[in-house]
Every structure is written in C-alpha cells, then in structure tokens.
Amino acid sequence: MIKKAILNIILPGLFIGLADGQEIVTGLQTNLLVKNAGSAYTESKSLADDTLALPFFDDFSGEYIFPDSRKWSDNFVFINNTYSDKQITCGIATFDALNSTGSLYEGASSVTFEADHLTSRPINLDYPASDNIWLSFHYQPGGLADIPEENDSLTLQFFAPGESKWHSVWRSPGNSYNDFKAVIIKIDQSRFLKKGFRFRFRNYASLSANLTDPSIVGNCDQWNIDYILLDRNRNDGDTVYSDVAFRYPLRSLLRTHEAMPWKQFREIYTQEMGSTIHINYRNNDIIARNVTRNFEVWNVYDNMLSTSFTAGATNIAPSTSVAYDAFHFYTFNTNNSDSALFRIKSWLITDDFDPKENDTLIYFQHFGNYLAFDDGSAESGYGVNGLGSRNAMVAYRFRSFIQDTLRAISICFNDSYMNSNLRSFDLMVWDNSDGRPGNILYSLEEVMVKREDEINGFHTYVLPSAVAVNSVFYVGWRQRSETFLNAGIDINTFHNGKQFYWINGNWNVSQITGSLMIRPVLGHLLNTSVNDLSYDKNKSLRFWPNPSTDFITVDPGDFPDSGSLLISVYDLQGRRLISVPYHERIDISSLNEGLYIITAARNGIPVAYSRLVKTM
C-alpha cells in the first residue's frame, strides 16, 4: 500500500510526517495502459454463451493489458510483465485497487473494500468425483509493488450452477511473503460438478488512512496470479507442469538506452550496440527437457529480414530457470536517415505437448528523435514533497554523442487523486558540473502539468528556443509549490546514479530504484510520414485513412482467405493493444495519440506490417 511505499523510499533520517522535503514514490492513481486501451478489449461474442471443456489453462502469456475473453468474462485485472520479477511464465494477472478503466475504484477508502475480480466463463464439470478434478494456481502478494496488509486479502470462490450461488473456498490475508506460492484445491462436491461451473478470484484492498496530501494517494495492495490449471486425473501434489516457457520479456538491445535518436546511434553504434540478446526461460517439468533457442531481427521500415540465427539445442534440468545471453554480430542498419524500427523475436522449440503461447517473445527497438532510459510503462509515481520542497528541483542526466539541439522535453505525469498535481512548474535544462547539474542553460517558467496527450501518458513540452547540447546535460523541473507532481517511474529498468534532486541548497543523488519517465527530444520534431509495408507488394495489405482518429478500413488485397487473418496493433515498446480477427472496419478510437505498428498474421506468422499514426 502507498503508506509502505513511502516508508521504503524516503531518505534515511527523515520522518513519515513529511515535516521536511523528501523524495516520495507512490502507487499509480490510474493505470494509463488500461485507460488508453479502453474499448480495445473486445468481448468474445462467439464464446459468450458457450461452456468451456477441460482442461482450462491460462498463464497470461498470450495476452496483454486485458485477460483473454475466450476464457474470462470480465476485464478488471491487469495482464502485464512489469509488476513481478518472480513469475512462473511471462505474463501475470495483477489485482489492485484500480478498476477496468484504470482508475481508483469509486468507493476506495481506508476501510477495506472489494476491488478487482477475475471470473471464468462457464465450464463443463459434469464428471463424477472419482475423476479427481483439481484447480491449481500460483499467487504472490505485492510483487514489485505494494504488499497488502493483513486486513487485505485475496479470495477464491466456486459457483454452484444448480443453486446459482457463489461459495468461498480459499482465502489468503495480506502478508510479506514475496515469492509465488502454489495452491491446489480438489473439486469433489456434487453441487460444483455440473455443467456451468465457474470460479473467480477477488481481492480486498484499503487506502492509507494517514495521508494529508491527496496528491500522494495511489494504487495499492497488489496480488499477482500466474499459471492457472483446472483438469481431471490430478492429485494434491500435481503443481509441476510439463512446460518449458519464457519467464521475462525481451529488453532493449542497446547497452545503456531503451531508445535514442537514429543519428546519435549511428555515431556510437560500436559502443552502444549490445553484443547479446538476453532471454530467461524455465523448465517447469519434473524431468530434463531439450530446447532450441532461435532469434531474428526484422527491419520493419525497410521490410526485410536483417538477421536470424539459432543458439542451438540444450538440455535443461527439472525445475530450473536459465538466464542465457545469445551472442550476435549484428548491428542495426536501415536505409532511413532519420528513424528506424526493428522487430526482435526469440522463440523456443520444445516438445509438441508444451503450451505454445509462452514460447515466443517480441520486442520493437525504436530509433526516433528522443533519448529514453525507461521502457514506456509507469508502475509508480515520483516527486519531492513536504515542507521546504517549494523551489525543489529534479534533474535527470543524459548525454548527446554529437553536437545537437534540444527541441522539446517529454514527461509522463500520472493522474493524481482529486487532480491535486495539476500545478505549474518550471521546465529546466542544466549543463554538467563534476557529475552533477551545473549552470542553467534554459528555463521555461510556469508550464502546467499535463497528462495523456500522447501515447503512454507522455506530454511533449516544445521549447520556444532550441538549446545546443553536446556531451552531458540534464533536463528536469523546478517546483513552484510543495505539491507532489507525480511523474512516472519505470521500476523495471535500472539507471541509478543519473537522477538528482535539489533541496535546501544542495544537489543529492536520488535514492530511488528505477527510471524517471522524462525524455529529451533532439534534432528536429519528426513529422512522421507513413508508408505501408508488407512482405510482398503484390499481396499488400492497405490500411486507410492514415493518419486516423477513430476507424481504419483494412483491404486484404490479394491475400486468400482473409477471414483467417489476425490484425494486431502494437505500441513502440512491443505491447499488443488490439488483436482482432480480420474485419474490414476496425475501431482504433481507444488508442492514444502517437505512432503504432499494425501487423496482419496467419497461423501466428506475420504476413504484413504497416505504420499507423493515431491522431485525436
């Protein structure tokens, strides 16, 4: 909960009463990914009234943001890879205090309240008790976020079709145990062994009762669930699975950045290009398994395969995780002069009986006109708060590898409770002085905190006058009040030592873990032009209008059997925001303003790409 998040981040010697100015990290008041995805979640109409057959399995690896509507009847939980570093497989379902629109529940308070729930579709359990039907899952309190208190809880209920009634069968109170724990429950009561059986998880949360500043009230009491299996012919020890799967997503192939301008990368590619692709996978089986690791890099803008290679096959011991660095001798290259986009893919070849949703990873490496250390997803909020924090400053260190011009600064500001962070501040640029911010190069006074104007909540503040930068420089802000400004923090990338804050006349190295979501925009402001891309120009897929605000029309061209195509929309961090079967007209109104990648795939194999510019 937020009250513990503050205790964990404040500097040593400072007291929670906020008598002195200090760094604060809080939970999010809204989840921008969920909020921006909005109506991108589509109910599976064809399965809405069907009864599912056993086995029922979900490890949340095939979906993002919302649960799979073919298996679940609601969308309150958040499907992600960012709120845990101990998941069984890539993808978890996170329960918290935010609703299906990404905002705090309307009745959220310091008194325990019912928050998220995850409800299965009806399942056929019309079997005798002798068939040994068990439900298993793994759960984790807190993860990388807030640990629930003892009065908070995660519960499991079964639905009895004949009674039309839910029954509580399991509960865990909040605790500090931070690993995933396996649970397996036998279903042998006749009232559950019927067609139309359902199960659901629910969490109960509570906001802090002690905070006097509404700007630091935020999300709290997270629980993560992974690897749910409901099936016959099991026993009470059956929590080991015949599955080899990825555990974590792919990350940037750059050594020190998540993203950077293309012309800057080309200047220093020999030292910035990483020499390995890092993957982490696990053998969840009780026997040794053999797995082959494959990799490829696809140049999206030039529509060509850049490189592909295999790291060979190896045996993995039972119940073992493998962290593997695949060495490569490839350097990003493209015919474009101002930007580039590459699709990095890794996949495992395992036994045919393995689930296949969790053996493939995709990451988009984007080179535009900005420098970034964050991955584009905010898990927490940051600011300087308390007495004496008026005029406090926050600075983040970047380096320009060529003589360049700073044109704008993009900042991800989170929503705050009661809009309490909608205050003015001064946008600042400093030079370097012995590893800390030095002289002020530029200040833009009294700009307002703005949110959600662009993808993932980043708002770009264009500087009226460009600032020449070379080597190390700093960007950030100066506060005009003691209000917590609530800027986004990415807790999954680690660039400690680059962030500083000034208070009471001194610059201090930030004590937070993670990356502040602030990005300098260099060179010129790109006015993106869009050219459709496909594998075969004679069988091209066309999307129009482009740019678009609400809907795009998809023309399958010469592709046969267009009904078998799956149309997906990704953001530039590789997150899938929309995935729908081919239809001539596709609603994209839920997407925020920005640049996206559209793919058309058949049987899991991409057959076309296109860039889409979403406007408001």
DAKA-V373711 format. One record per residue. N is the residue number from 1. RES is the residue in three letters. PHI is phi as a letter, one per 30 degrees, with the letter a starting at -180 (* if undefined). PSI is psi as a letter, one per 40 degrees, with the letter a starting at -180 (none if undefined). BURIAL is # if it has 16 or more other C-alpha atoms within 10 Angstrom, else .. Layout:
((N	RES	PHI	PSI	BURIAL) (N	RES	PHI	PSI	BURIAL))
//
This chain:
((1	MET	*	i	#) (2	ILE	e	d	#) (3	LYS	d	d	#) (4	LYS	d	d	#) (5	ALA	d	d	#) (6	ILE	d	d	#) (7	LEU	e	d	.) (8	ASN	d	e	.) (9	ILE	c	d	#) (10	ILE	d	i	#) (11	LEU	d	i	#) (12	PRO	e	h	.) (13	GLY	j	e	.) (14	LEU	c	i	.) (15	PHE	c	i	.) (16	ILE	d	e	.) (17	GLY	d	e	.) (18	LEU	i	f	#) (19	ALA	d	d	.) (20	ASP	c	i	#) (21	GLY	d	i	#) (22	GLN	a	i	#) (23	GLU	d	h	#) (24	ILE	b	h	#) (25	VAL	b	h	#) (26	THR	b	i	#) (27	GLY	d	i	#) (28	LEU	d	i	#) (29	GLN	d	d	#) (30	THR	b	i	#) (31	ASN	c	h	#) (32	LEU	d	d	#) (33	LEU	d	d	#) (34	VAL	d	d	#) (35	LYS	d	d	#) (36	ASN	d	d	#) (37	ALA	d	d	#) (38	GLY	h	b	#) (39	SER	d	e	#) (40	ALA	d	d	#) (41	TYR	d	h	#) (42	THR	c	h	.) (43	GLU	d	h	#) (44	SER	d	g	.) (45	LYS	d	d	.) (46	SER	d	d	.) (47	LEU	c	e	.) (48	ALA	e	d	.) (49	ASP	c	e	.) (50	ASP	d	i	.) (51	THR	c	h	#) (52	LEU	d	i	#) (53	ALA	c	i	.) (54	LEU	d	i	.) (55	PRO	d	i	.) (56	PHE	c	h	.) (57	PHE	b	h	#) (58	ASP	a	h	#) (59	ASP	c	e	#) (60	PHE	i	f	#) (61	SER	d	e	#) (62	GLY	c	e	#) (63	GLU	b	i	#) (64	TYR	b	h	#) (65	ILE	i	d	#) (66	PHE	c	i	#) (67	PRO	d	i	#) (68	ASP	d	h	#) (69	SER	d	e	#) (70	ARG	d	e	#) (71	LYS	c	d	#) (72	TRP	b	i	#) (73	SER	c	e	#) (74	ASP	b	i	#) (75	ASN	b	f	#) (76	PHE	d	d	#) (77	VAL	d	i	#) (78	PHE	c	h	#) (79	ILE	d	h	#) (80	ASN	a	i	#) (81	ASN	b	e	#) (82	THR	c	e	#) (83	TYR	c	e	#) (84	SER	a	i	#) (85	ASP	b	e	.) (86	LYS	b	f	.) (87	GLN	d	i	#) (88	ILE	d	d	#) (89	THR	b	i	#) (90	CYS	d	h	#) (91	GLY	j	h	#) (92	ILE	b	i	#) (93	ALA	c	h	#) (94	THR	c	h	#) (95	PHE	c	h	#) (96	ASP	a	a	#) (97	ALA	c	e	#) (98	LEU	c	i	#) (99	ASN	d	a	#) (100	SER	d	e	#) (101	THR	c	e	#) (102	GLY	i	e	#) (103	SER	c	i	#) (104	LEU	e	i	#) (105	TYR	e	i	#) (106	GLU	e	d	.) (107	GLY	c	e	.) (108	ALA	d	h	#) (109	SER	a	a	.) (110	SER	d	e	.) (111	VAL	d	h	.) (112	THR	e	h	.) (113	PHE	b	i	#) (114	GLU	d	h	#) (115	ALA	c	b	#) (116	ASP	d	i	#) (117	HIS	b	i	#) (118	LEU	b	h	#) (119	THR	c	h	#) (120	SER	d	i	#) (121	ARG	d	i	#) (122	PRO	e	h	#) (123	ILE	b	i	#) (124	ASN	d	h	#) (125	LEU	c	f	#) (126	ASP	d	g	.) (127	TYR	b	i	#) (128	PRO	d	i	.) (129	ALA	d	d	.) (130	SER	d	e	.) (131	ASP	d	e	.) (132	ASN	h	g	#) (133	ILE	c	h	#) (134	TRP	b	i	#) (135	LEU	c	h	#) (136	SER	b	i	#) (137	PHE	a	i	#) (138	HIS	c	h	#) (139	TYR	b	i	#) (140	GLN	b	h	#) (141	PRO	d	h	#) (142	GLY	i	c	#) (143	GLY	i	b	#) (144	LEU	d	e	#) (145	ALA	c	b	#) (146	ASP	c	h	#) (147	ILE	d	h	#) (148	PRO	d	i	#) (149	GLU	d	i	#) (150	GLU	d	d	.) (151	ASN	d	e	.) (152	ASP	d	i	#) (153	SER	a	i	#) (154	LEU	b	h	#) (155	THR	b	i	#) (156	LEU	b	h	#) (157	GLN	b	i	#) (158	PHE	c	i	#) (159	PHE	c	h	#) (160	ALA	c	h	#) (161	PRO	e	d	#) (162	GLY	d	d	.) (163	GLU	c	e	.) (164	SER	h	f	.) (165	LYS	b	i	.) (166	TRP	c	i	.) (167	HIS	b	h	.) (168	SER	d	h	.) (169	VAL	b	e	.) (170	TRP	a	i	.) (171	ARG	a	i	.) (172	SER	b	h	.) (173	PRO	d	i	.) (174	GLY	d	i	#) (175	ASN	a	i	#) (176	SER	c	e	.) (177	TYR	d	h	.) (178	ASN	c	e	.) (179	ASP	c	i	#) (180	PHE	d	h	#) (181	LYS	c	h	.) (182	ALA	d	h	#) (183	VAL	b	h	#) (184	ILE	b	h	#) (185	ILE	b	h	.) (186	LYS	d	h	.) (187	ILE	c	g	#) (188	ASP	b	e	#) (189	GLN	d	h	.) (190	SER	d	d	.) (191	ARG	d	d	.) (192	PHE	c	d	#) (193	LEU	d	g	#) (194	LYS	b	i	#) (195	LYS	d	h	#) (196	GLY	j	e	#) (197	PHE	d	i	#) (198	ARG	b	i	#) (199	PHE	b	i	#) (200	ARG	b	i	#) (201	PHE	c	i	#) (202	ARG	b	i	#) (203	ASN	b	i	#) (204	TYR	c	h	#) (205	ALA	b	i	#) (206	SER	a	h	#) (207	LEU	d	i	#) (208	SER	d	i	#) (209	ALA	c	e	.) (210	ASN	c	e	.) (211	LEU	d	h	.) (212	THR	c	e	.) (213	ASP	c	h	.) (214	PRO	d	e	.) (215	SER	d	e	#) (216	ILE	c	e	#) (217	VAL	d	h	#) (218	GLY	a	a	#) (219	ASN	d	i	#) (220	CYS	a	i	#) (221	ASP	h	f	#) (222	GLN	d	i	#) (223	TRP	b	h	#) (224	ASN	c	h	#) (225	ILE	b	i	#) (226	ASP	b	i	#) (227	TYR	h	g	#) (228	ILE	c	h	#) (229	LEU	b	h	#) (230	LEU	b	h	#) (231	ASP	a	i	#) (232	ARG	c	i	#) (233	ASN	h	f	.) (234	ARG	c	i	#) (235	ASN	b	i	.) (236	ASP	d	e	.) (237	GLY	c	e	.) (238	ASP	d	g	.) (239	THR	c	e	#) (240	VAL	c	h	.) (241	TYR	b	i	.) (242	SER	d	g	#) (243	ASP	a	h	#) (244	VAL	c	h	#) (245	ALA	b	i	#) (246	PHE	d	i	#) (247	ARG	c	d	#) (248	TYR	b	i	#) (249	PRO	d	i	#) (250	LEU	d	i	#) (251	ARG	b	i	#) (252	SER	e	i	#) (253	LEU	d	e	#) (254	LEU	d	i	#) (255	ARG	d	d	.) (256	THR	b	e	#) (257	HIS	b	i	#) (258	GLU	d	d	#) (259	ALA	a	i	#) (260	MET	a	i	#) (261	PRO	d	i	#) (262	TRP	d	d	#) (263	LYS	d	d	#) (264	GLN	d	d	#) (265	PHE	d	d	#) (266	ARG	d	d	#) (267	GLU	d	d	.) (268	ILE	b	f	.) (269	TYR	e	d	#) (270	THR	d	d	.) (271	GLN	c	e	.) (272	GLU	c	d	#) (273	MET	d	h	#) (274	GLY	d	i	#) (275	SER	c	e	#) (276	THR	b	i	#) (277	ILE	c	h	#) (278	HIS	c	h	#) (279	ILE	b	i	#) (280	ASN	b	h	#) (281	TYR	b	i	#) (282	ARG	b	h	#) (283	ASN	c	h	#) (284	ASN	d	e	#) (285	ASP	d	i	#) (286	ILE	c	e	.) (287	ILE	b	i	.) (288	ALA	d	i	.) (289	ARG	b	i	#) (290	ASN	c	h	.) (291	VAL	b	i	#) (292	THR	c	h	.) (293	ARG	c	h	#) (294	ASN	b	i	#) (295	PHE	b	i	#) (296	GLU	a	i	#) (297	VAL	b	h	#) (298	TRP	c	h	#) (299	ASN	d	h	#) (300	VAL	d	d	#) (301	TYR	d	d	#) (302	ASP	d	e	#) (303	ASN	h	f	#) (304	MET	a	i	.) (305	LEU	d	h	.) (306	SER	d	d	#) (307	THR	a	i	#) (308	SER	b	i	.) (309	PHE	a	i	.) (310	THR	c	i	.) (311	ALA	c	e	.) (312	GLY	i	i	.) (313	ALA	c	i	.) (314	THR	a	i	.) (315	ASN	c	h	.) (316	ILE	c	h	#) (317	ALA	d	i	#) (318	PRO	d	i	#) (319	SER	h	f	.) (320	THR	b	h	.) (321	SER	c	i	#) (322	VAL	b	h	.) (323	ALA	c	h	.) (324	TYR	b	h	.) (325	ASP	c	h	.) (326	ALA	d	h	#) (327	PHE	d	i	.) (328	HIS	b	i	#) (329	PHE	b	f	.) (330	TYR	c	i	.) (331	THR	b	h	.) (332	PHE	e	h	#) (333	ASN	a	i	.) (334	THR	a	i	#) (335	ASN	d	e	.) (336	ASN	d	i	.) (337	SER	c	d	.) (338	ASP	c	e	#) (339	SER	a	i	#) (340	ALA	a	i	#) (341	LEU	b	h	#) (342	PHE	b	h	#) (343	ARG	c	h	#) (344	ILE	c	h	#) (345	LYS	b	h	#) (346	SER	b	h	#) (347	TRP	b	i	#) (348	LEU	c	i	#) (349	ILE	c	h	#) (350	THR	b	a	#) (351	ASP	d	i	.) (352	ASP	d	d	.) (353	PHE	d	e	.) (354	ASP	d	i	.) (355	PRO	e	h	#) (356	LYS	c	e	#) (357	GLU	d	d	#) (358	ASN	c	e	#) (359	ASP	c	e	#) (360	THR	b	h	#) (361	LEU	b	i	#) (362	ILE	b	h	#) (363	TYR	b	h	#) (364	PHE	c	h	#) (365	GLN	c	h	#) (366	HIS	c	h	#) (367	PHE	c	h	#) (368	GLY	b	b	#) (369	ASN	b	f	#) (370	TYR	b	i	#) (371	LEU	c	h	#) (372	ALA	b	h	#) (373	PHE	c	e	#) (374	ASP	c	i	#) (375	ASP	c	e	#) (376	GLY	j	e	#) (377	SER	b	h	#) (378	ALA	d	h	#) (379	GLU	c	e	#) (380	SER	b	i	#) (381	GLY	c	i	#) (382	TYR	b	i	#) (383	GLY	a	i	#) (384	VAL	c	h	#) (385	ASN	b	i	#) (386	GLY	j	i	#) (387	LEU	d	h	.) (388	GLY	i	e	#) (389	SER	d	e	#) (390	ARG	d	h	#) (391	ASN	i	e	#) (392	ALA	d	i	#) (393	MET	b	i	#) (394	VAL	b	h	#) (395	ALA	b	i	#) (396	TYR	b	h	#) (397	ARG	d	h	#) (398	PHE	b	i	#) (399	ARG	b	h	.) (400	SER	c	h	#) (401	PHE	d	e	#) (402	ILE	b	i	.) (403	GLN	d	h	.) (404	ASP	b	i	#) (405	THR	b	h	#) (406	LEU	d	h	#) (407	ARG	c	d	#) (408	ALA	a	i	#) (409	ILE	b	h	#) (410	SER	c	h	#) (411	ILE	b	h	#) (412	CYS	c	h	#) (413	PHE	c	h	#) (414	ASN	d	i	#) (415	ASP	d	i	#) (416	SER	b	i	#) (417	TYR	e	h	#) (418	MET	i	f	.) (419	ASN	h	f	.) (420	SER	d	e	#) (421	ASN	c	e	#) (422	LEU	d	g	#) (423	ARG	b	i	#) (424	SER	d	i	#) (425	PHE	a	i	#) (426	ASP	c	h	#) (427	LEU	d	h	#) (428	MET	b	i	#) (429	VAL	b	h	#) (430	TRP	b	i	#) (431	ASP	d	a	#) (432	ASN	c	h	#) (433	SER	b	g	.) (434	ASP	h	f	.) (435	GLY	i	e	.) (436	ARG	b	i	#) (437	PRO	e	h	#) (438	GLY	c	b	.) (439	ASN	d	i	.) (440	ILE	d	h	.) (441	LEU	d	d	.) (442	TYR	a	i	#) (443	SER	b	h	#) (444	LEU	c	h	#) (445	GLU	d	i	.) (446	GLU	h	f	.) (447	VAL	c	i	.) (448	MET	c	i	.) (449	VAL	d	h	#) (450	LYS	b	i	#) (451	ARG	b	i	#) (452	GLU	i	e	#) (453	ASP	d	e	.) (454	GLU	b	i	#) (455	ILE	e	h	#) (456	ASN	i	e	#) (457	GLY	i	e	#) (458	PHE	d	h	#) (459	HIS	c	h	#) (460	THR	c	h	#) (461	TYR	c	h	#) (462	VAL	d	h	.) (463	LEU	d	h	#) (464	PRO	e	d	.) (465	SER	b	h	.) (466	ALA	d	i	#) (467	VAL	c	h	#) (468	ALA	d	h	.) (469	VAL	b	i	#) (470	ASN	a	h	.) (471	SER	i	a	.) (472	VAL	d	h	#) (473	PHE	b	i	#) (474	TYR	b	i	#) (475	VAL	b	i	#) (476	GLY	l	a	#) (477	TRP	b	i	#) (478	ARG	b	h	#) (479	GLN	d	i	#) (480	ARG	c	e	#) (481	SER	a	i	#) (482	GLU	c	e	#) (483	THR	d	h	#) (484	PHE	d	h	#) (485	LEU	d	d	#) (486	ASN	i	g	#) (487	ALA	d	i	#) (488	GLY	d	i	#) (489	ILE	b	h	#) (490	ASP	c	h	#) (491	ILE	d	e	#) (492	ASN	c	e	#) (493	THR	b	i	#) (494	PHE	b	h	#) (495	HIS	b	f	#) (496	ASN	d	i	.) (497	GLY	j	e	.) (498	LYS	c	e	#) (499	GLN	c	h	#) (500	PHE	b	i	#) (501	TYR	b	i	#) (502	TRP	c	h	#) (503	ILE	a	i	#) (504	ASN	h	f	.) (505	GLY	i	e	.) (506	ASN	b	i	.) (507	TRP	d	h	#) (508	ASN	b	i	.) (509	VAL	d	h	.) (510	SER	d	i	#) (511	GLN	c	e	#) (512	ILE	d	i	#) (513	THR	c	h	#) (514	GLY	k	a	#) (515	SER	b	h	#) (516	LEU	d	h	#) (517	MET	c	g	#) (518	ILE	b	h	#) (519	ARG	b	h	#) (520	PRO	d	h	#) (521	VAL	c	h	#) (522	LEU	c	i	#) (523	GLY	i	b	#) (524	HIS	b	i	.) (525	LEU	d	h	.) (526	LEU	d	h	.) (527	ASN	c	g	.) (528	THR	d	h	.) (529	SER	c	i	.) (530	VAL	b	h	.) (531	ASN	b	h	.) (532	ASP	d	i	#) (533	LEU	b	i	#) (534	SER	a	i	#) (535	TYR	d	d	.) (536	ASP	b	h	.) (537	LYS	d	d	.) (538	ASN	d	e	.) (539	LYS	b	f	.) (540	SER	d	i	#) (541	LEU	c	h	#) (542	ARG	c	i	#) (543	PHE	b	h	#) (544	TRP	a	i	.) (545	PRO	d	i	.) (546	ASN	b	h	#) (547	PRO	d	i	#) (548	SER	b	i	#) (549	THR	c	d	#) (550	ASP	b	d	.) (551	PHE	b	i	#) (552	ILE	b	i	#) (553	THR	c	h	#) (554	VAL	c	h	#) (555	ASP	c	h	#) (556	PRO	d	e	#) (557	GLY	h	b	.) (558	ASP	c	e	.) (559	PHE	d	h	.) (560	PRO	d	i	.) (561	ASP	h	f	.) (562	SER	d	d	#) (563	GLY	d	e	.) (564	SER	d	e	.) (565	LEU	d	i	#) (566	LEU	c	h	#) (567	ILE	c	h	#) (568	SER	b	i	#) (569	VAL	b	h	#) (570	TYR	c	i	#) (571	ASP	d	i	#) (572	LEU	d	e	#) (573	GLN	c	e	#) (574	GLY	i	e	#) (575	ARG	d	h	#) (576	ARG	d	h	#) (577	LEU	c	d	#) (578	ILE	b	h	#) (579	SER	b	h	#) (580	VAL	b	i	#) (581	PRO	d	i	.) (582	TYR	e	h	#) (583	HIS	b	i	#) (584	GLU	e	d	.) (585	ARG	b	h	.) (586	ILE	b	h	#) (587	ASP	d	h	.) (588	ILE	c	e	#) (589	SER	d	d	#) (590	SER	d	e	#) (591	LEU	d	i	#) (592	ASN	d	i	#) (593	GLU	d	h	#) (594	GLY	l	a	#) (595	LEU	c	h	#) (596	TYR	b	i	#) (597	ILE	c	h	#) (598	ILE	c	h	#) (599	THR	b	i	#) (600	ALA	c	h	#) (601	ALA	b	i	#) (602	ARG	b	h	.) (603	ASN	h	f	.) (604	GLY	i	e	.) (605	ILE	c	h	.) (606	PRO	d	h	#) (607	VAL	c	e	#) (608	ALA	a	i	#) (609	TYR	b	i	#) (610	SER	a	i	#) (611	ARG	c	h	#) (612	LEU	b	h	#) (613	VAL	c	h	#) (614	LYS	c	h	#) (615	THR	c	i	#) (616	MET	c	none	.))
//
